[in-house]
Amino acid sequence: MLCMLTRVMKGTHVTSRHVTMRQSRQITAWSSSPMPIYVDGEMFAYPRDNVHQVTVTSLPAAVQVMV
């Protein structure tokens, strides 16, 4: 895992045989045990909140970036 960290920082991890890249507009993850949910680096749900499923949806052009 530590070896991959330097590749992630460079953006070259996508060529690793351990990495699979996919595109999707919506992803659902579920767990048999309650899971913590982080949103933008902040805690959104704790295990005590009993969350077993989360769905993430991509909204094209939802964020405007100024350069």
HTML snippet that shows the backbone in 3Dmol.js (N, CA, C, O; Angstrom):
<script src="https://3Dmol.org/build/3Dmol-min.js"></script>
<div id="view" style="width:600px;height:400px;position:relative"></div>
<script>
const pdb = `
ATOM      1  N   MET A   1       0.825  -1.191   0.000  1.00  0.00           N
ATOM      2  CA  MET A   1       0.000   0.000   0.000  1.00  0.00           C
ATOM      3  C   MET A   1       0.870   1.256   0.000  1.00  0.00           C
ATOM      4  O   MET A   1       0.566   2.219  -0.704  1.00  0.00           O
ATOM      5  N   LEU A   2       1.943   1.254   0.779  1.00  0.00           N
ATOM      6  CA  LEU A   2       2.814   2.434   0.811  1.00  0.00           C
ATOM      7  C   LEU A   2       3.486   2.667  -0.535  1.00  0.00           C
ATOM      8  O   LEU A   2       3.699   3.813  -0.931  1.00  0.00           O
ATOM      9  N   CYS A   3       3.820   1.592  -1.238  1.00  0.00           N
ATOM     10  CA  CYS A   3       4.420   1.730  -2.575  1.00  0.00           C
ATOM     11  C   CYS A   3       3.460   2.451  -3.507  1.00  0.00           C
ATOM     12  O   CYS A   3       3.877   3.263  -4.332  1.00  0.00           O
ATOM     13  N   MET A   4       2.177   2.152  -3.374  1.00  0.00           N
ATOM     14  CA  MET A   4       1.177   2.741  -4.251  1.00  0.00           C
ATOM     15  C   MET A   4       0.955   4.222  -3.937  1.00  0.00           C
ATOM     16  O   MET A   4       0.547   4.982  -4.815  1.00  0.00           O
ATOM     17  N   LEU A   5       1.214   4.631  -2.718  1.00  0.00           N
ATOM     18  CA  LEU A   5       0.985   6.015  -2.317  1.00  0.00           C
ATOM     19  C   LEU A   5       1.765   7.000  -3.182  1.00  0.00           C
ATOM     20  O   LEU A   5       1.222   8.026  -3.592  1.00  0.00           O
ATOM     21  N   THR A   6       3.009   6.705  -3.458  1.00  0.00           N
ATOM     22  CA  THR A   6       3.800   7.613  -4.297  1.00  0.00           C
ATOM     23  C   THR A   6       3.255   7.648  -5.717  1.00  0.00           C
ATOM     24  O   THR A   6       3.288   8.688  -6.376  1.00  0.00           O
ATOM     25  N   ARG A   7       2.756   6.518  -6.183  1.00  0.00           N
ATOM     26  CA  ARG A   7       2.169   6.477  -7.528  1.00  0.00           C
ATOM     27  C   ARG A   7       0.867   7.270  -7.580  1.00  0.00           C
ATOM     28  O   ARG A   7       0.569   7.916  -8.584  1.00  0.00           O
ATOM     29  N   VAL A   8       0.095   7.219  -6.501  1.00  0.00           N
ATOM     30  CA  VAL A   8      -1.149   7.993  -6.436  1.00  0.00           C
ATOM     31  C   VAL A   8      -0.836   9.481  -6.504  1.00  0.00           C
ATOM     32  O   VAL A   8      -1.517  10.232  -7.203  1.00  0.00           O
ATOM     33  N   MET A   9       0.179   9.900  -5.790  1.00  0.00           N
ATOM     34  CA  MET A   9       0.552  11.315  -5.781  1.00  0.00           C
ATOM     35  C   MET A   9       0.986  11.787  -7.172  1.00  0.00           C
ATOM     36  O   MET A   9       0.772  12.946  -7.529  1.00  0.00           O
ATOM     37  N   LYS A  10       1.596  10.888  -7.960  1.00  0.00           N
ATOM     38  CA  LYS A  10       2.044  11.228  -9.311  1.00  0.00           C
ATOM     39  C   LYS A  10       0.946  11.009 -10.353  1.00  0.00           C
ATOM     40  O   LYS A  10       1.038  11.508 -11.474  1.00  0.00           O
ATOM     41  N   GLY A  11      -0.091  10.260  -9.976  1.00  0.00           N
ATOM     42  CA  GLY A  11      -1.163   9.950 -10.916  1.00  0.00           C
ATOM     43  C   GLY A  11      -0.868   8.751 -11.793  1.00  0.00           C
ATOM     44  O   GLY A  11      -1.594   8.491 -12.752  1.00  0.00           O
ATOM     45  N   THR A  12       0.194   8.011 -11.475  1.00  0.00           N
ATOM     46  CA  THR A  12       0.566   6.856 -12.298  1.00  0.00           C
ATOM     47  C   THR A  12      -0.021   5.541 -11.780  1.00  0.00           C
ATOM     48  O   THR A  12       0.226   4.484 -12.363  1.00  0.00           O
ATOM     49  N   HIS A  13      -0.786   5.596 -10.702  1.00  0.00           N
ATOM     50  CA  HIS A  13      -1.379   4.386 -10.123  1.00  0.00           C
ATOM     51  C   HIS A  13      -2.353   3.708 -11.088  1.00  0.00           C
ATOM     52  O   HIS A  13      -2.604   2.509 -10.962  1.00  0.00           O
ATOM     53  N   VAL A  14      -2.900   4.447 -12.042  1.00  0.00           N
ATOM     54  CA  VAL A  14      -3.895   3.882 -12.957  1.00  0.00           C
ATOM     55  C   VAL A  14      -3.318   2.813 -13.873  1.00  0.00           C
ATOM     56  O   VAL A  14      -4.074   2.046 -14.470  1.00  0.00           O
ATOM     57  N   THR A  15      -2.009   2.744 -13.996  1.00  0.00           N
ATOM     58  CA  THR A  15      -1.384   1.716 -14.836  1.00  0.00           C
ATOM     59  C   THR A  15      -1.039   0.449 -14.054  1.00  0.00           C
ATOM     60  O   THR A  15      -0.551  -0.518 -14.638  1.00  0.00           O
ATOM     61  N   SER A  16      -1.282   0.441 -12.756  1.00  0.00           N
ATOM     62  CA  SER A  16      -0.981  -0.725 -11.928  1.00  0.00           C
ATOM     63  C   SER A  16      -1.982  -1.848 -12.181  1.00  0.00           C
ATOM     64  O   SER A  16      -3.163  -1.588 -12.411  1.00  0.00           O
ATOM     65  N   ARG A  17      -1.519  -3.085 -12.141  1.00  0.00           N
ATOM     66  CA  ARG A  17      -2.419  -4.231 -12.288  1.00  0.00           C
ATOM     67  C   ARG A  17      -3.352  -4.364 -11.090  1.00  0.00           C
ATOM     68  O   ARG A  17      -4.337  -5.100 -11.159  1.00  0.00           O
ATOM     69  N   HIS A  18      -3.063  -3.672 -10.000  1.00  0.00           N
ATOM     70  CA  HIS A  18      -3.889  -3.711  -8.793  1.00  0.00           C
ATOM     71  C   HIS A  18      -5.024  -2.692  -8.833  1.00  0.00           C
ATOM     72  O   HIS A  18      -5.866  -2.664  -7.936  1.00  0.00           O
ATOM     73  N   VAL A  19      -5.049  -1.864  -9.858  1.00  0.00           N
ATOM     74  CA  VAL A  19      -6.043  -0.792  -9.957  1.00  0.00           C
ATOM     75  C   VAL A  19      -6.952  -1.042 -11.152  1.00  0.00           C
ATOM     76  O   VAL A  19      -6.486  -1.343 -12.250  1.00  0.00           O
ATOM     77  N   THR A  20      -8.255  -0.914 -10.924  1.00  0.00           N
ATOM     78  CA  THR A  20      -9.235  -1.009 -11.993  1.00  0.00           C
ATOM     79  C   THR A  20      -9.988   0.312 -12.046  1.00  0.00           C
ATOM     80  O   THR A  20     -10.548   0.759 -11.045  1.00  0.00           O
ATOM     81  N   MET A  21      -9.998   0.924 -13.204  1.00  0.00           N
ATOM     82  CA  MET A  21     -10.688   2.201 -13.379  1.00  0.00           C
ATOM     83  C   MET A  21     -12.018   1.956 -14.077  1.00  0.00           C
ATOM     84  O   MET A  21     -12.090   1.203 -15.048  1.00  0.00           O
ATOM     85  N   ARG A  22     -13.073   2.597 -13.574  1.00  0.00           N
ATOM     86  CA  ARG A  22     -14.403   2.515 -14.168  1.00  0.00           C
ATOM     87  C   ARG A  22     -15.030   3.906 -14.124  1.00  0.00           C
ATOM     88  O   ARG A  22     -14.633   4.753 -13.325  1.00  0.00           O
ATOM     89  N   GLN A  23     -16.018   4.130 -14.997  1.00  0.00           N
ATOM     90  CA  GLN A  23     -16.798   5.359 -14.958  1.00  0.00           C
ATOM     91  C   GLN A  23     -18.242   4.979 -14.698  1.00  0.00           C
ATOM     92  O   GLN A  23     -18.744   3.991 -15.235  1.00  0.00           O
ATOM     93  N   SER A  24     -18.903   5.769 -13.875  1.00  0.00           N
ATOM     94  CA  SER A  24     -20.298   5.510 -13.567  1.00  0.00           C
ATOM     95  C   SER A  24     -20.949   6.800 -13.092  1.00  0.00           C
ATOM     96  O   SER A  24     -20.285   7.647 -12.494  1.00  0.00           O
ATOM     97  N   ARG A  25     -22.221   6.953 -13.349  1.00  0.00           N
ATOM     98  CA  ARG A  25     -22.949   8.126 -12.867  1.00  0.00           C
ATOM     99  C   ARG A  25     -23.460   7.904 -11.446  1.00  0.00           C
ATOM    100  O   ARG A  25     -23.721   8.861 -10.716  1.00  0.00           O
ATOM    101  N   GLN A  26     -23.600   6.633 -11.058  1.00  0.00           N
ATOM    102  CA  GLN A  26     -24.120   6.340  -9.722  1.00  0.00           C
ATOM    103  C   GLN A  26     -23.474   5.067  -9.193  1.00  0.00           C
ATOM    104  O   GLN A  26     -23.346   4.074  -9.910  1.00  0.00           O
ATOM    105  N   ILE A  27     -23.074   5.112  -7.937  1.00  0.00           N
ATOM    106  CA  ILE A  27     -22.452   3.958  -7.284  1.00  0.00           C
ATOM    107  C   ILE A  27     -23.146   3.751  -5.938  1.00  0.00           C
ATOM    108  O   ILE A  27     -23.374   4.707  -5.196  1.00  0.00           O
ATOM    109  N   THR A  28     -23.475   2.511  -5.632  1.00  0.00           N
ATOM    110  CA  THR A  28     -24.069   2.164  -4.339  1.00  0.00           C
ATOM    111  C   THR A  28     -23.141   1.189  -3.633  1.00  0.00           C
ATOM    112  O   THR A  28     -22.697   0.200  -4.217  1.00  0.00           O
ATOM    113  N   ALA A  29     -22.853   1.479  -2.370  1.00  0.00           N
ATOM    114  CA  ALA A  29     -22.036   0.587  -1.535  1.00  0.00           C
ATOM    115  C   ALA A  29     -22.879   0.175  -0.338  1.00  0.00           C
ATOM    116  O   ALA A  29     -23.593   0.992   0.244  1.00  0.00           O
ATOM    117  N   TRP A  30     -22.790  -1.098   0.021  1.00  0.00           N
ATOM    118  CA  TRP A  30     -23.527  -1.565   1.184  1.00  0.00           C
ATOM    119  C   TRP A  30     -22.655  -2.487   2.014  1.00  0.00           C
ATOM    120  O   TRP A  30     -21.677  -3.063   1.536  1.00  0.00           O
ATOM    121  N   SER A  31     -23.043  -2.605   3.275  1.00  0.00           N
ATOM    122  CA  SER A  31     -22.273  -3.406   4.221  1.00  0.00           C
ATOM    123  C   SER A  31     -23.221  -4.098   5.189  1.00  0.00           C
ATOM    124  O   SER A  31     -24.282  -3.567   5.514  1.00  0.00           O
ATOM    125  N   SER A  32     -22.839  -5.279   5.647  1.00  0.00           N
ATOM    126  CA  SER A  32     -23.669  -5.984   6.626  1.00  0.00           C
ATOM    127  C   SER A  32     -23.547  -5.351   8.011  1.00  0.00           C
ATOM    128  O   SER A  32     -24.434  -5.502   8.851  1.00  0.00           O
ATOM    129  N   SER A  33     -22.441  -4.642   8.241  1.00  0.00           N
ATOM    130  CA  SER A  33     -22.284  -3.935   9.516  1.00  0.00           C
ATOM    131  C   SER A  33     -22.358  -2.429   9.267  1.00  0.00           C
ATOM    132  O   SER A  33     -22.033  -1.975   8.170  1.00  0.00           O
ATOM    133  N   PRO A  34     -22.778  -1.652  10.259  1.00  0.00           N
ATOM    134  CA  PRO A  34     -22.872  -0.202  10.094  1.00  0.00           C
ATOM    135  C   PRO A  34     -21.514   0.393   9.706  1.00  0.00           C
ATOM    136  O   PRO A  34     -20.477  -0.022  10.224  1.00  0.00           O
ATOM    137  N   MET A  35     -21.531   1.364   8.792  1.00  0.00           N
ATOM    138  CA  MET A  35     -20.273   1.931   8.322  1.00  0.00           C
ATOM    139  C   MET A  35     -20.232   3.440   8.511  1.00  0.00           C
ATOM    140  O   MET A  35     -21.257   4.117   8.431  1.00  0.00           O
ATOM    141  N   PRO A  36     -19.028   3.958   8.764  1.00  0.00           N
ATOM    142  CA  PRO A  36     -18.877   5.413   8.848  1.00  0.00           C
ATOM    143  C   PRO A  36     -18.894   5.993   7.432  1.00  0.00           C
ATOM    144  O   PRO A  36     -18.394   5.366   6.498  1.00  0.00           O
ATOM    145  N   ILE A  37     -19.458   7.170   7.275  1.00  0.00           N
ATOM    146  CA  ILE A  37     -19.528   7.831   5.976  1.00  0.00           C
ATOM    147  C   ILE A  37     -18.829   9.181   6.095  1.00  0.00           C
ATOM    148  O   ILE A  37     -19.155   9.985   6.968  1.00  0.00           O
ATOM    149  N   TYR A  38     -17.868   9.420   5.210  1.00  0.00           N
ATOM    150  CA  TYR A  38     -17.153  10.694   5.157  1.00  0.00           C
ATOM    151  C   TYR A  38     -17.547  11.415   3.873  1.00  0.00           C
ATOM    152  O   TYR A  38     -17.589  10.801   2.807  1.00  0.00           O
ATOM    153  N   VAL A  39     -17.833  12.705   3.963  1.00  0.00           N
ATOM    154  CA  VAL A  39     -18.161  13.519   2.802  1.00  0.00           C
ATOM    155  C   VAL A  39     -17.200  14.694   2.773  1.00  0.00           C
ATOM    156  O   VAL A  39     -17.180  15.506   3.699  1.00  0.00           O
ATOM    157  N   ASP A  40     -16.415  14.788   1.730  1.00  0.00           N
ATOM    158  CA  ASP A  40     -15.455  15.872   1.553  1.00  0.00           C
ATOM    159  C   ASP A  40     -14.521  15.999   2.762  1.00  0.00           C
ATOM    160  O   ASP A  40     -14.178  17.103   3.185  1.00  0.00           O
ATOM    161  N   GLY A  41     -14.118  14.849   3.305  1.00  0.00           N
ATOM    162  CA  GLY A  41     -13.178  14.844   4.424  1.00  0.00           C
ATOM    163  C   GLY A  41     -13.809  15.053   5.785  1.00  0.00           C
ATOM    164  O   GLY A  41     -13.112  15.047   6.799  1.00  0.00           O
ATOM    165  N   GLU A  42     -15.115  15.236   5.821  1.00  0.00           N
ATOM    166  CA  GLU A  42     -15.826  15.450   7.088  1.00  0.00           C
ATOM    167  C   GLU A  42     -16.691  14.236   7.406  1.00  0.00           C
ATOM    168  O   GLU A  42     -17.212  13.578   6.505  1.00  0.00           O
ATOM    169  N   MET A  43     -16.838  13.944   8.709  1.00  0.00           N
ATOM    170  CA  MET A  43     -17.673  12.826   9.144  1.00  0.00           C
ATOM    171  C   MET A  43     -19.146  13.181   8.924  1.00  0.00           C
ATOM    172  O   MET A  43     -19.635  14.182   9.447  1.00  0.00           O
ATOM    173  N   PHE A  44     -19.844  12.354   8.150  1.00  0.00           N
ATOM    174  CA  PHE A  44     -21.261  12.567   7.845  1.00  0.00           C
ATOM    175  C   PHE A  44     -22.150  11.625   8.657  1.00  0.00           C
ATOM    176  O   PHE A  44     -23.207  12.024   9.146  1.00  0.00           O
ATOM    177  N   ALA A  45     -21.710  10.366   8.795  1.00  0.00           N
ATOM    178  CA  ALA A  45     -22.468   9.378   9.567  1.00  0.00           C
ATOM    179  C   ALA A  45     -21.498   8.479  10.326  1.00  0.00           C
ATOM    180  O   ALA A  45     -20.498   8.015   9.778  1.00  0.00           O
ATOM    181  N   TYR A  46     -21.807   8.247  11.574  1.00  0.00           N
ATOM    182  CA  TYR A  46     -20.995   7.381  12.438  1.00  0.00           C
ATOM    183  C   TYR A  46     -21.594   5.977  12.431  1.00  0.00           C
ATOM    184  O   TYR A  46     -22.770   5.820  12.102  1.00  0.00           O
ATOM    185  N   PRO A  47     -20.818   4.952  12.786  1.00  0.00           N
ATOM    186  CA  PRO A  47     -21.385   3.594  12.863  1.00  0.00           C
ATOM    187  C   PRO A  47     -22.623   3.525  13.769  1.00  0.00           C
ATOM    188  O   PRO A  47     -23.533   2.737  13.513  1.00  0.00           O
ATOM    189  N   ARG A  48     -22.658   4.330  14.802  1.00  0.00           N
ATOM    190  CA  ARG A  48     -23.822   4.322  15.701  1.00  0.00           C
ATOM    191  C   ARG A  48     -25.103   4.810  15.004  1.00  0.00           C
ATOM    192  O   ARG A  48     -26.205   4.592  15.506  1.00  0.00           O
ATOM    193  N   ASP A  49     -24.951   5.473  13.837  1.00  0.00           N
ATOM    194  CA  ASP A  49     -26.106   5.930  13.065  1.00  0.00           C
ATOM    195  C   ASP A  49     -26.745   4.794  12.273  1.00  0.00           C
ATOM    196  O   ASP A  49     -27.790   4.974  11.648  1.00  0.00           O
ATOM    197  N   ASN A  50     -26.109   3.621  12.305  1.00  0.00           N
ATOM    198  CA  ASN A  50     -26.642   2.396  11.710  1.00  0.00           C
ATOM    199  C   ASN A  50     -26.845   2.488  10.195  1.00  0.00           C
ATOM    200  O   ASN A  50     -27.827   1.964   9.670  1.00  0.00           O
ATOM    201  N   VAL A  51     -25.928   3.145   9.496  1.00  0.00           N
ATOM    202  CA  VAL A  51     -25.988   3.250   8.033  1.00  0.00           C
ATOM    203  C   VAL A  51     -25.371   1.996   7.420  1.00  0.00           C
ATOM    204  O   VAL A  51     -24.224   1.654   7.707  1.00  0.00           O
ATOM    205  N   HIS A  52     -26.132   1.326   6.585  1.00  0.00           N
ATOM    206  CA  HIS A  52     -25.660   0.106   5.936  1.00  0.00           C
ATOM    207  C   HIS A  52     -25.515   0.276   4.432  1.00  0.00           C
ATOM    208  O   HIS A  52     -24.932  -0.582   3.769  1.00  0.00           O
ATOM    209  N   GLN A  53     -26.037   1.372   3.882  1.00  0.00           N
ATOM    210  CA  GLN A  53     -25.972   1.580   2.434  1.00  0.00           C
ATOM    211  C   GLN A  53     -25.819   3.064   2.128  1.00  0.00           C
ATOM    212  O   GLN A  53     -26.407   3.917   2.792  1.00  0.00           O
ATOM    213  N   VAL A  54     -25.017   3.352   1.107  1.00  0.00           N
ATOM    214  CA  VAL A  54     -24.856   4.732   0.650  1.00  0.00           C
ATOM    215  C   VAL A  54     -24.813   4.723  -0.876  1.00  0.00           C
ATOM    216  O   VAL A  54     -24.190   3.852  -1.483  1.00  0.00           O
ATOM    217  N   THR A  55     -25.477   5.696  -1.487  1.00  0.00           N
ATOM    218  CA  THR A  55     -25.471   5.852  -2.937  1.00  0.00           C
ATOM    219  C   THR A  55     -24.875   7.211  -3.271  1.00  0.00           C
ATOM    220  O   THR A  55     -25.295   8.236  -2.732  1.00  0.00           O
ATOM    221  N   VAL A  56     -23.892   7.208  -4.165  1.00  0.00           N
ATOM    222  CA  VAL A  56     -23.228   8.432  -4.602  1.00  0.00           C
ATOM    223  C   VAL A  56     -23.592   8.654  -6.061  1.00  0.00           C
ATOM    224  O   VAL A  56     -23.416   7.763  -6.893  1.00  0.00           O
ATOM    225  N   THR A  57     -24.105   9.853  -6.373  1.00  0.00           N
ATOM    226  CA  THR A  57     -24.519  10.187  -7.731  1.00  0.00           C
ATOM    227  C   THR A  57     -23.695  11.349  -8.241  1.00  0.00           C
ATOM    228  O   THR A  57     -23.511  12.344  -7.541  1.00  0.00           O
ATOM    229  N   SER A  58     -23.201  11.223  -9.460  1.00  0.00           N
ATOM    230  CA  SER A  58     -22.433  12.286 -10.105  1.00  0.00           C
ATOM    231  C   SER A  58     -23.402  13.200 -10.854  1.00  0.00           C
ATOM    232  O   SER A  58     -24.250  12.736 -11.617  1.00  0.00           O
ATOM    233  N   LEU A  59     -23.263  14.500 -10.624  1.00  0.00           N
ATOM    234  CA  LEU A  59     -24.100  15.473 -11.315  1.00  0.00           C
ATOM    235  C   LEU A  59     -23.216  16.287 -12.253  1.00  0.00           C
ATOM    236  O   LEU A  59     -22.508  17.190 -11.808  1.00  0.00           O
ATOM    237  N   PRO A  60     -23.249  15.977 -13.543  1.00  0.00           N
ATOM    238  CA  PRO A  60     -22.404  16.706 -14.501  1.00  0.00           C
ATOM    239  C   PRO A  60     -22.652  18.204 -14.467  1.00  0.00           C
ATOM    240  O   PRO A  60     -23.798  18.651 -14.416  1.00  0.00           O
ATOM    241  N   ALA A  61     -21.575  18.975 -14.495  1.00  0.00           N
ATOM    242  CA  ALA A  61     -21.617  20.445 -14.515  1.00  0.00           C
ATOM    243  C   ALA A  61     -22.236  21.039 -13.251  1.00  0.00           C
ATOM    244  O   ALA A  61     -22.690  22.183 -13.267  1.00  0.00           O
ATOM    245  N   ALA A  62     -22.262  20.271 -12.147  1.00  0.00           N
ATOM    246  CA  ALA A  62     -22.854  20.772 -10.912  1.00  0.00           C
ATOM    247  C   ALA A  62     -21.930  21.750 -10.189  1.00  0.00           C
ATOM    248  O   ALA A  62     -22.395  22.562  -9.390  1.00  0.00           O
ATOM    249  N   VAL A  63     -20.638  21.680 -10.460  1.00  0.00           N
ATOM    250  CA  VAL A  63     -19.675  22.563  -9.811  1.00  0.00           C
ATOM    251  C   VAL A  63     -18.974  23.399 -10.875  1.00  0.00           C
ATOM    252  O   VAL A  63     -18.437  22.867 -11.847  1.00  0.00           O
ATOM    253  N   GLN A  64     -18.988  24.705 -10.679  1.00  0.00           N
ATOM    254  CA  GLN A  64     -18.274  25.575 -11.603  1.00  0.00           C
ATOM    255  C   GLN A  64     -16.905  25.884 -11.011  1.00  0.00           C
ATOM    256  O   GLN A  64     -16.790  26.262  -9.845  1.00  0.00           O
ATOM    257  N   VAL A  65     -15.884  25.722 -11.819  1.00  0.00           N
ATOM    258  CA  VAL A  65     -14.520  25.956 -11.378  1.00  0.00           C
ATOM    259  C   VAL A  65     -13.966  27.165 -12.133  1.00  0.00           C
ATOM    260  O   VAL A  65     -14.010  27.226 -13.362  1.00  0.00           O
ATOM    261  N   MET A  66     -13.454  28.104 -11.380  1.00  0.00           N
ATOM    262  CA  MET A  66     -12.857  29.298 -12.001  1.00  0.00           C
ATOM    263  C   MET A  66     -11.346  29.166 -11.958  1.00  0.00           C
ATOM    264  O   MET A  66     -10.778  28.842 -10.915  1.00  0.00           O
ATOM    265  N   VAL A  67     -10.700  29.411 -13.073  1.00  0.00           N
ATOM    266  CA  VAL A  67      -9.244  29.344 -13.119  1.00  0.00           C
ATOM    267  C   VAL A  67      -8.673  30.688 -13.499  1.00  0.00           C
ATOM    268  O   VAL A  67      -7.455  30.837 -13.592  1.00  0.00           O
TER     269      VAL A  67
END
`;
const viewer = $3Dmol.createViewer("view");
viewer.addModel(pdb, "pdb");
viewer.setStyle({}, {cartoon: {color: "spectrum"}});
viewer.zoomTo();
viewer.render();
</script>
